[in-house]
Amino acid sequence: MSQGTKNLLEGIVFQTKDVPTLYCNHASPSISFNDLRIYFAEVAPKELAAVQSTTAKRAEPTVTPRICVVVSPEFAKALAQSILTAVDKYENLFGPLRPSPTQEQMDEKLPG
């Protein structure tokens, strides 16, 4: 949007009461000339021991696709900018996010 142009959605509100919620902790984007697809999935351990150990250890993951969202490239860019703005606001309120660990750090913490 150019400077000085009013957003037509400004001031519009919508109800969120009956909107379904889906938990995802993994996303895989895919592109074509016409659109961008984002496959959202949940990554979880394939199995766990019946009795919890006192030490952390590596578990084989399973990836369960949950939903695919298809958008235009232009909307994808606007969505990415909107999400970054929301993350900036979050960090301003609650402090910086913790950095993602390196593979070496994960290997140290989760022995094979």
SERO-4910 file (N, C-alpha, C, O; in steps of 0.05 Angstrom, whole numbers):
BEGIN
 pado doro    nc1    nc2    nc3   cac1   cac2   cac3    cc1    cc2    cc3    oc1    oc2    oc3
  Met    A     17    -24      0      0      0      0     17     25      0     37     26     15
  Ser    A     11     44    -16     27     68    -17     22     86      7      2     83     21
  Gln    A     41    103     13     39    121     36     14    138     33      9    148     11
  Gly    A     -1    142     55    -24    159     54    -49    145     45    -71    156     47
  Thr    A    -47    121     34    -71    106     26    -82     91     50    -68     77     64
  Lys    A   -108     96     55   -121     83     78   -127     54     72   -137     48     50
  Asn    A   -122     36     91   -129      8     88   -159      6     91   -170     14    111
  Leu    A   -172     -6     71   -201     -8     71   -212    -26     93   -235    -25    100
  Leu    A   -194    -44    103   -203    -62    125   -199    -50    153   -208    -62    172
  Glu    A   -187    -27    154   -182    -14    180   -209     -9    194   -227      3    182
  Gly    A   -211    -17    219   -235    -13    234   -255    -36    232   -275    -37    247
  Ile    A   -251    -54    213   -269    -77    209   -261    -98    230   -238   -103    235
  Val    A   -281   -110    243   -277   -131    262   -292   -156    254   -313   -153    240
  Phe    A   -283   -179    262   -298   -204    256   -296   -222    281   -277   -221    296
  Gln    A   -316   -239    284   -318   -257    307   -299   -281    303   -296   -291    280
  Thr    A   -286   -290    324   -268   -312    322   -278   -337    338   -265   -357    339
  Lys    A   -302   -334    349   -313   -355    367   -313   -383    354   -305   -402    367
  Asp    A   -323   -386    330   -326   -412    318   -305   -419    297   -309   -437    281
  Val    A   -283   -405    297   -262   -411    277   -246   -435    287   -235   -434    309
  Pro    A   -243   -456    271   -228   -479    280   -198   -472    284   -187   -455    270
  Thr    A   -186   -485    303   -158   -481    309   -143   -507    304   -152   -528    311
  Leu    A   -119   -505    292   -103   -528    285    -75   -524    295    -63   -503    288
  Tyr    A    -64   -542    310    -36   -539    320    -17   -550    299    -21   -572    289
  Cys    A      4   -535    293     25   -543    274     52   -533    285     53   -512    297
  Asn    A     73   -549    281     99   -541    290    120   -545    267    144   -545    272
  His    A    110   -548    243    127   -551    219    112   -540    195     88   -545    192
  Ala    A    127   -526    177    115   -517    152    134   -521    130    158   -516    133
  Ser    A    124   -530    107    141   -534     83    128   -520     60    107   -528     50
  Pro    A    141   -498     50    129   -484     27    137   -497      1    158   -510     -1
  Ser    A    120   -493    -19    125   -503    -46    115   -481    -65     94   -469    -60
  Ile    A    130   -476    -86    122   -454   -104    118   -464   -133    129   -484   -142
  Ser    A    100   -449   -147     97   -452   -176     95   -424   -186     96   -404   -171
  Phe    A     93   -421   -212     91   -394   -224     66   -379   -214     67   -355   -210
  Asn    A     44   -394   -210     19   -381   -203     12   -379   -173     -3   -362   -165
  Asp    A     24   -396   -157     17   -396   -129     39   -407   -111     59   -417   -120
  Leu    A     34   -404    -85     52   -414    -65     35   -431    -47     14   -423    -37
  Arg    A     45   -456    -41     31   -474    -23     47   -477      2     72   -480      1
  Ile    A     33   -476     25     47   -481     50     34   -505     63     10   -504     70
  Tyr    A     49   -527     65     39   -551     78     46   -549    108     70   -549    115
  Phe    A     26   -548    125     30   -547    153     27   -575    165     10   -591    157
  Ala    A     45   -582    183     46   -609    194     52   -608    224     60   -587    235
  Glu    A     49   -631    237     57   -634    265     78   -655    266     75   -677    256
  Val    A    101   -648    278    123   -667    282    122   -675    312    122   -658    330
  Ala    A    121   -701    316    120   -712    344    136   -738    345    141   -750    324
  Pro    A    143   -747    368    157   -773    370    140   -796    360    116   -797    364
  Lys    A    153   -814    346    139   -838    336    129   -856    358    108   -867    357
  Glu    A    145   -857    380    137   -873    403    152   -863    428    173   -850    426
  Leu    A    140   -869    451    152   -861    476    152   -885    495    136   -903    492
  Ala    A    171   -885    514    171   -906    534    148   -902    553    140   -880    559
  Ala    A    138   -924    563    115   -923    582    123   -910    608    107   -896    621
  Val    A    149   -913    616    159   -900    640    178   -878    631    198   -884    617
  Gln    A    173   -853    639    190   -831    631    217   -832    644    220   -837    668
  Ser    A    238   -828    628    265   -828    637    271   -800    649    258   -781    643
  Thr    A    291   -799    667    299   -773    678    318   -758    660    323   -734    665
  Thr    A    328   -771    639    346   -758    620    332   -756    593    317   -774    585
  Ala    A    338   -734    579    328   -731    552    343   -749    533    367   -753    536
  Lys    A    329   -760    513    342   -775    492    328   -772    466    304   -764    465
  Arg    A    342   -777    445    332   -773    418    309   -793    412    311   -816    420
  Ala    A    288   -783    399    266   -801    391    261   -798    361    264   -776    350
  Glu    A    255   -819    348    249   -818    319    223   -802    314    203   -808    327
  Pro    A    224   -782    297    200   -766    293    181   -778    272    189   -794    255
  Thr    A    157   -770    274    137   -775    254    125   -749    245    120   -732    263
  Val    A    121   -745    220    110   -720    210     81   -726    200     77   -743    182
  Thr    A     62   -712    211     34   -715    203     24   -690    189     20   -670    203
  Pro    A     20   -691    163     10   -667    149    -18   -661    160    -34   -679    164
  Arg    A    -24   -635    164    -50   -627    175    -67   -612    155    -91   -616    153
  Ile    A    -54   -593    140    -70   -577    121    -50   -564    101    -27   -559    108
  Cys    A    -60   -557     78    -44   -542     58    -60   -516     52    -83   -517     46
  Val    A    -46   -494     54    -57   -468     47    -45   -459     21    -20   -458     18
  Val    A    -62   -451      2    -52   -443    -25    -59   -413    -28    -82   -405    -25
  Val    A    -38   -397    -34    -42   -368    -37    -26   -358    -61     -8   -372    -71
  Ser    A    -33   -334    -70    -17   -322    -92     10   -313    -81     12   -308    -57
  Pro    A     30   -310    -98     56   -300    -89     54   -273    -75     68   -268    -56
  Glu    A     37   -256    -86     34   -229    -75     22   -230    -46     31   -216    -28
  Phe    A      2   -247    -43    -10   -250    -16     10   -263      3     11   -256     26
  Ala    A     26   -282     -7     46   -295     10     65   -275     21     73   -276     44
  Lys    A     74   -256      4     93   -235     13     79   -217     34     92   -211     54
  Ala    A     55   -209     29     40   -193     48     36   -208     75     38   -196     96
  Leu    A     30   -234     73     26   -250     97     52   -252    113     53   -249    137
  Ala    A     74   -257     99    101   -258    112    107   -232    127    116   -233    149
  Gln    A    102   -210    114    107   -184    127     89   -180    151     97   -169    172
  Ser    A     64   -189    149     45   -186    171     53   -204    195     51   -195    218
  Ile    A     63   -228    189     72   -246    210     97   -234    224     99   -235    248
  Leu    A    116   -223    208    140   -211    220    132   -187    238    145   -183    258
  Thr    A    112   -171    230    103   -149    246     92   -159    272     97   -147    293
  Ala    A     76   -181    271     65   -192    295     87   -203    314     85   -200    338
  Val    A    107   -216    303    130   -226    319    145   -202    332    152   -204    355
  Asp    A    149   -181    317    162   -157    328    146   -146    352    157   -139    372
  Lys    A    119   -145    349    102   -135    371    104   -154    395    106   -145    418
  Tyr    A    105   -180    390    108   -200    411    134   -195    426    134   -195    451
  Glu    A    156   -192    411    182   -189    424    183   -162    440    196   -161    461
  Asn    A    170   -142    430    169   -116    444    154   -119    471    161   -106    490
  Leu    A    134   -136    472    118   -140    496    132   -160    515    132   -155    539
  Phe    A    142   -182    504    151   -204    521    181   -210    521    191   -227    535
  Gly    A    196   -195    504    225   -200    502    232   -217    478    214   -228    465
  Pro    A    258   -219    472    266   -233    448    261   -263    450    260   -275    472
  Leu    A    256   -275    427    252   -303    425    279   -317    429    300   -306    423
  Arg    A    278   -342    439    302   -357    442    312   -366    414    295   -372    397
  Pro    A    338   -366    410    348   -374    383    344   -404    379    344   -420    398
  Ser    A    342   -412    354    340   -440    347    367   -453    353    388   -442    346
  Pro    A    367   -477    365    392   -491    370    405   -501    344    391   -508    325
  Thr    A    431   -503    344    445   -516    322    443   -546    324    435   -556    345
  Gln    A    449   -560    303    449   -590    304    469   -600    325    463   -619    339
  Glu    A    492   -587    327    512   -594    347    501   -592    375    505   -609    392
  Gln    A    487   -570    381    475   -566    407    454   -587    413    452   -597    435
  Met    A    438   -594    393    418   -615    396    431   -642    402    422   -657    419
  Asp    A    453   -648    387    467   -673    391    479   -675    420    480   -696    432
  Glu    A    488   -652    430    499   -651    458    477   -658    478    481   -673    497
  Lys    A    453   -646    474    432   -648    494    417   -675    492    407   -685    512
  Leu    A    415   -686    467    400   -710    463    417   -733    452    419   -737    428
  Pro    A    431   -747    470    448   -769    460    432   -790    447    409   -795    454
  Gly    A    444   -803    426    431   -823    410    419   -845    425    408   -863    413
***
